[in-house]
Amino acid sequence: MSDPIEYTIVRHLQAALGAMTVAGGYHYAVAAVVVKLDPNHDVEALVPPDGPRPFVLIQLAPERWAYQKANRIELGLAVLIHWVGEATLTADESRMLTYFRGCADVERAIAVDISRGGLAVDTKITKRTCDESPGNTGARVWAILDVEIPLYRTYGAPDGV
């Protein structure tokens, strides 16, 4: 049996984010091994100040379901993309510039294939947030991008069969 369509879409997104390189026209290079799907798996090794930067975490968010005729559903798959980079604290604007460059890289990676391999209708960023919480100080820049991926599939056939 094949994997659920939604999982396949998220894996496609993971691969797109893992393909970000400076040579490919991005501001930063992201090692594919630091694009994580499970927030509990080895993320602790990425978060410390000496962890690899940037790193990306894909987190599931509440979905939107709309039932259509003939057992069809429109599903709004929602994910949060956490992009974590490192600013140079010797320049006043470095945190803000790092944030916007990280967001630009994520947007560019998403836009390479908005249909996620033909499985979705679209992939769109709906909100961006710069984490300015008291615990996120110093050089670390944490961007959170809300992403919605609408898709249509048959109700009762989550694997596409």
C-alpha positions as CSV (number, residue, x, y, z in Angstrom):
1,M,0.0,0.0,0.0
2,S,1.3,3.5,-0.8
3,D,1.7,6.3,1.7
4,P,-1.2,8.7,2.4
5,I,-1.3,11.6,-0.1
6,E,-0.8,14.2,2.6
7,Y,2.4,12.5,3.8
8,T,3.7,12.4,0.2
9,I,3.0,16.1,-0.2
10,V,4.9,16.9,3.0
11,R,7.8,14.8,1.9
12,H,7.9,16.7,-1.4
13,L,7.9,19.9,0.5
14,Q,10.8,18.6,2.7
15,A,12.8,17.8,-0.4
16,A,12.2,21.2,-1.9
17,L,13.4,22.9,1.3
18,G,16.4,20.6,1.5
19,A,17.4,21.6,-2.0
20,M,18.2,25.2,-1.0
21,T,21.7,26.1,-1.9
22,V,23.6,29.4,-2.5
23,A,24.6,28.0,-6.0
24,G,20.9,27.5,-6.7
25,G,20.1,31.1,-6.1
26,Y,19.2,31.1,-2.4
27,H,20.6,33.3,0.3
28,Y,21.6,30.3,2.4
29,A,22.5,26.7,1.9
30,V,20.4,24.2,3.9
31,A,21.8,20.7,4.4
32,A,19.0,18.3,3.6
33,V,19.6,16.4,6.8
34,V,18.5,19.5,8.8
35,V,15.1,19.7,7.3
36,K,13.1,17.8,9.9
37,L,9.5,16.6,9.9
38,D,9.3,15.4,13.4
39,P,9.9,18.1,16.0
40,N,10.9,15.5,18.6
41,H,13.6,13.8,16.4
42,D,17.1,15.2,16.9
43,V,15.9,18.8,17.0
44,E,17.7,19.3,20.3
45,A,21.0,18.9,18.5
46,L,20.0,21.7,16.0
47,V,18.7,24.3,18.5
48,P,21.9,25.0,20.6
49,P,24.0,28.0,19.5
50,D,26.6,25.7,18.0
51,G,24.0,23.7,16.0
52,P,23.9,23.8,12.2
53,R,22.4,26.9,10.6
54,P,20.1,27.4,9.0
55,F,17.9,24.5,9.9
56,V,14.2,23.9,8.9
57,L,11.4,22.2,10.8
58,I,8.1,21.3,9.3
59,Q,5.3,21.0,11.7
60,L,1.7,20.0,11.1
61,A,-1.1,22.5,11.9
62,P,-4.9,22.0,12.0
63,E,-6.3,21.2,8.6
64,R,-9.5,22.5,6.9
65,W,-11.9,19.9,5.5
66,A,-14.7,20.7,3.1
67,Y,-16.9,17.9,1.8
68,Q,-18.0,17.9,-1.9
69,K,-20.4,15.8,-3.9
70,A,-19.6,12.2,-4.9
71,N,-17.3,11.5,-1.9
72,R,-14.8,14.2,-2.8
73,I,-13.2,16.4,-0.2
74,E,-11.2,19.6,-0.4
75,L,-8.6,19.4,2.2
76,G,-6.5,22.4,3.3
77,L,-3.3,20.8,4.5
78,A,-1.7,23.2,6.9
79,V,1.9,23.2,8.0
80,L,4.2,25.6,9.9
81,I,7.7,25.9,8.5
82,H,10.2,27.0,11.1
83,W,13.4,28.5,9.6
84,V,16.2,29.1,12.0
85,G,19.3,31.0,11.1
86,E,22.1,33.0,12.6
87,A,22.5,36.8,12.4
88,T,25.7,38.7,12.7
89,L,25.3,40.8,15.8
90,T,27.9,43.4,14.8
91,A,25.4,45.0,12.3
92,D,22.2,46.6,13.6
93,E,20.0,45.4,10.8
94,S,21.4,41.8,10.7
95,R,18.5,40.1,12.6
96,M,15.9,41.7,10.3
97,L,17.9,41.0,7.1
98,T,18.5,37.4,8.2
99,Y,14.7,37.0,8.8
100,F,13.7,38.4,5.5
101,R,16.3,36.4,3.6
102,G,15.2,33.2,5.3
103,C,11.6,33.9,4.4
104,A,12.6,34.6,0.9
105,D,14.5,31.3,0.6
106,V,11.5,29.4,1.9
107,E,9.1,31.2,-0.5
108,R,11.4,30.5,-3.5
109,A,11.7,26.8,-2.6
110,I,8.0,26.5,-2.2
111,A,7.3,28.2,-5.5
112,V,9.5,25.8,-7.5
113,D,6.5,23.4,-7.6
114,I,3.4,24.7,-6.0
115,S,1.5,21.5,-6.9
116,R,3.8,19.4,-4.8
117,G,4.4,16.9,-7.6
118,G,0.9,17.2,-9.1
119,L,-0.8,16.1,-5.8
120,A,-2.0,19.5,-4.6
121,V,-3.8,22.5,-6.1
122,D,-1.4,25.1,-4.7
123,T,1.1,25.8,-2.0
124,K,0.9,29.2,-0.4
125,I,2.3,31.1,2.5
126,T,-0.5,32.7,4.5
127,K,1.5,34.3,7.3
128,R,5.0,35.0,8.4
129,T,6.1,35.6,12.0
130,C,9.5,36.6,13.4
131,D,9.9,34.9,16.8
132,E,10.8,37.8,19.1
133,S,9.9,35.9,22.3
134,P,12.1,36.6,25.3
135,G,13.9,33.2,25.0
136,N,14.9,34.0,21.4
137,T,17.6,36.5,21.8
138,G,21.2,36.9,20.6
139,A,22.2,35.9,17.1
140,R,19.5,33.2,16.5
141,V,16.7,34.3,14.1
142,W,13.6,32.1,14.1
143,A,11.1,32.6,11.3
144,I,7.7,30.8,11.3
145,L,5.8,30.6,8.1
146,D,2.2,29.4,8.0
147,V,1.6,27.4,4.8
148,E,-1.6,26.0,3.3
149,I,-1.6,23.3,0.7
150,P,-5.1,22.8,-0.7
151,L,-5.8,19.4,-2.4
152,Y,-8.7,17.4,-3.6
153,R,-9.1,13.7,-3.1
154,T,-11.7,11.0,-2.6
155,Y,-13.1,10.6,0.9
156,G,-12.2,7.1,2.1
157,A,-9.2,6.8,-0.2
158,P,-6.4,8.7,1.7
159,D,-3.7,6.7,-0.2
160,G,-5.1,7.8,-3.5
161,V,-6.2,4.3,-4.5
